[in-house]
Amino acid sequence: MKVLVPVKRVVDANVKVRVNADNTNVDTANLKMAINPFCEIAVEEAVRLKEAGIATEIVVATIGPKASQEQLRTAMALGADRGIHVETDEELAPLSIAKILNAIQANEQAQLIMLGKQSIDGDNNQTGQMLAALAGLPQATFASEVKVEGEQLVVTREIDGGLQTLKMPLPAIVTTDLRLNEPRYAKLPNIMKAKRKPLDTITVDSLGVTLKQHQKVLKVTPPAERQAGIMVASVEELVDKLKNEAKVI
């Protein structure tokens, strides 16, 4: 079974970001970049499927500038077999990314596509669902457990009321949630081996995909600073302020 895992290059989750001077985007100059945490969970789950003898090949793919190859090499150090880099300097909307991934899937014919439920920069939570619609494949989002039973995929997913278990035929698309697993750290020997694993660089045009500008960022602003609280002398004063100032009761 071939598993396709799309990954995204984002600012490291432990780094505090700032808006740039002209309020057009986040300032990423000199910031540490990493694999999107949800994508890393997807890579880990694919590697576990391979270790269990279920998956035979793991292909990681990313869309972004040349520097994104660093994240592909990291994914290969974690256990992926080869990488596909769709090189572009454009900021793409989720629909455009889904179209590109659909074209990659048409070439790769993977039995399982596993990707993070969302990226920590855009927080859109749209790409997996759009890809499933474009590819005409069954999907399970917010997965907390994934099992392969023959030609069937059994996924436990997190919903507002608890857990829901779905069974669907392969090929299928799964988006991963935080509780699915805990990603491993890449070992130094594997990091060195990853440098020799195949990595293909292609363009959007070579995939035969026509992209449109589906959305435009007008302005990026930081959240308002939280105001300091105040001390009250009595319960009566607290109730008065909640009623007349905060107007929550």
PyMOL commands that set and color helices and strands:
alter all, ss='L'
color gray80, all
select helices_A, chain A and resi 37-51+66-78+94-108+127-135+178-180+188-194+205-207+235-244
alter helices_A, ss='H'
color red, helices_A
select strands_A, chain A and resi 2-6+9-11+18-19+26-27+33-35+57-64+82-87+112-116+139-149+152-159+162-169+172-176+199-202
alter strands_A, ss='S'
color yellow, strands_A
deselect
rebuild
show_as cartoon
